[in-house]
Amino acid sequence: MNTDKKIQHSLNDLIEIARDGSEFYTEAAGKVKNPELSALFGQMASHKREIVNGLSADVAATGGKPAEHGTMVGSMHQVYGKVRAALGDTDYAYVSELEESEDRLLDAFKDTLADKDTPAAARMAAEQFMPRVVQCHDIMRNHKQALKAAS
């Protein structure tokens, strides 16, 4: 596999997982009753779209086609989140599932950066968004912990 194809593959994996998050946050923003959570989810969806757009530009710059869909795992998380929300505390259910989505994205970025075979250009692109990924992860982890402590 040539370097451009490796870059495209590495970044498209991140794009798919970030797209999962964006779609899930957008859906959750419309489902929760708490206006503060709804606004937070909207902001988080926007952050994920920025990551998708930035990484997509990087893939396109190598002559590749950016991923246009999310993943099956992401779709399953959304369905599970809906079921949990329907059966109990909607706010906590969505925060909990979205925090897991953040874990998944953070792990994917860490894996990309740790993989010695990741091309330099893909590593640089991942490094550029890593601070935002960590920030979003920490926000959702803190919300989950706060909601759990309040119950």
N, C-alpha and C positions, 0 to 999 in steps of 0.2 A: 504494500500500500504506500503510495507516495505521500509526501509531507502534507500537501494540500488536502488530500483525502483524510488523513489522520486528523488534521485540524478540524475539518468539517464534521467528522464523526464525533470527536470530543465535544465540540461546541453544540452540535445538534442534540446530544444527550442532555446537556444542561438546558438548552432551549425547551425541550419537551417537558422537563420537570418544572421549570419556571412557568411554563404555560399552564401546566396542571394547577399550580398555585394561583395564578391569576384568575383562572376560570372558577376555582373553588371559592376564592375570596369574593369575587363578584357575586356569585350565587348566595353566599352566606350573608353578604351585606344586605341583600333584599329579604332575607329570612328572619334575621334577629329583630327583636322588638326594641332593644336598647340602642338609642340613637348614637351614643358614643362608640359603641362597638361597630355599628353600621358604618360610621365615618372612618374608624380605624381600618376596617376591612376594605373599604374603598381605597384608602391610601396604600394599603399593602398590595392590593391588586395592581395599583398604578406602579408601584415599585417593581413588581414582577414583570409588568409589560415593558418597563424600561430595560430590564435585563434581557428579555426576549428580543426587543428591538435592537439593542446594542450588539448582542451576540449574533443576531441574524445578519446585521451589517458586516460583521467580521467573517461570517461564513460566505456571504455574497462576494466579499472582497477577494476570496480565494477562488472564485468562479463556481462555488457550490450553490446548492439549493437549501435554504434554511428549512428546518423542520416546521411543518404547518399544523401539527396536532400534538396533543399531550400523550400520555402513556396510559396503558391499561391499569396499572397500579394506581395512578392518579384518579382515574374514573371510579375505581373501586372505593377509594377513600371518600370520594364525594358521596357515593351511594350510602356507604356506612355512616357518614356524618349526618345525612338526611334521616336515616333510620333512627340513629341515636337521638337526634333532635326531636323527632316525632314521639319518641317514647319517654322523654324526660326534659331536663333543663336545656332548652334550646341554646342559650348563650354558652354554657359550659361545653355542651356537645360540640358546637362548632369551634370554639376556641381550642378544645382538646385535639380535634382532628386537624385543624389548621396548624397547630403547633407540631404535630407529627409530619405534616407536609413541609414545614420549615426544617425539621430534622432531616428529612429526605433530601431537600435541596442543599442544605449545608454539607451533608455527607457526600453528595455528588461533587460539589465544588472541592472539598478536601481531597477526595479520591483523584480528581483531575489534577490537582496541584501536586499530590504525592506520587503520582505515576511517573516513573522516570522516562517512560516512552511518550509522554505528552509533548507534542511539539512546542517550541518556544512561543510561537504566536498564540497558540491556544492557552498556554500557561499565562501569558500576559493578559489575555482577554479575561480569563477567570480571576486573576489577581485584581484586575480593575474593579470587578463587581463584588469581590469577596467581603469588603467592609460592609456593604449594604446588606448582603446575605446574612452576615453575622448579626448586624443590628436588627433586622427583621426577626430573625430567629429568637434573639434575646427578648424582644418586645412580646412576642407570643408566649414564650416560656414564662415570662413574668406575669402576664395576664392569666395564664392557666393556673399558676401557683396562687395568685391572689383570689381567683374565683373558687379554687378548691379550699383555701383557708377560710373563706367567707361562708362556705356551706356547712 
